[in-house]
């Protein structure tokens, strides 16, 4: 919990980790441990498990807790740890958020409840309940309407920020870039904001963004972190150049449903022992694999090999 007392330090390029599964579709905790080490050696500024890229909706609470424990042990306060603790069910969300607090998480990333399409008042009450239950834990709202079928309005975010000191930020995974600006305008520029849309990560920094919680960082942790570092050091042209060099890997992620392409590449490169995904997802189709490989070839140098990372 090194960063918990000062959420303003939760800055940079964080990896929204995939959850490795064995070929038999069990959660691969050893694979996850190794992957965390590869990520940290590769330069990721922080780690998050349990967001959309981690396939939380097809895991039990016990599986999610076990994965959080591994990531907490591997970060060990060297970098921030922001686990995703949200669920469709409030009781599960409260349990997972409590576990995150007890494991020393620096903040909890709580997704808007999916499928149910709650009203803005319902969202306000949902987050208020979580914030009141864990007043000592910073809470980050996770807005991802493409997956949840609901968007939290800037005014609702403002109400939450006004009424709860521990609601400290938002992860914006929306292509409505105006939403970013409206949230900052209402909540103030000291409110923390991360982008979860890969091609909006760099533009968000121009508005005063905190950083990224990135699926792309699963493949290129160092390059994504360097893009952030370049920009914040005033090397804007270098950051922009890296933004465009990363384009093929961004396209790769979404050839088929995320995280199937990324996990398949990680297996192909020997970074994960298995790229398995759980139903309803499936591994990339043969046409998808050919497109993935073509895109990978355009930016393969940005993906560290296991031995290269281990030798650092």
TAMOMO-V24925 format. One record per helix or strand. SS is the DSSP state (H for helix, E for strand). FROM is the first residue (numbers start at 1). TO is the last residue. Records with the same first field share a line. If there is no record, write none. Layout:
SS: FROM-TO ; FROM-TO
This chain:
H: 7-9 ; 29-42 ; 52-54 ; 56-58 ; 61-75 ; 90-102 ; 120-133 ; 145-148 ; 154-163 ; 177-187 ; 198-206 ; 216-218 ; 221-232 ; 236-245 ; 247-253 ; 260-268 ; 286-302 ; 306-310
E: 12-16 ; 21-21 ; 27-27 ; 46-48 ; 80-84 ; 107-111 ; 139-143 ; 167-172 ; 192-195 ; 211-214
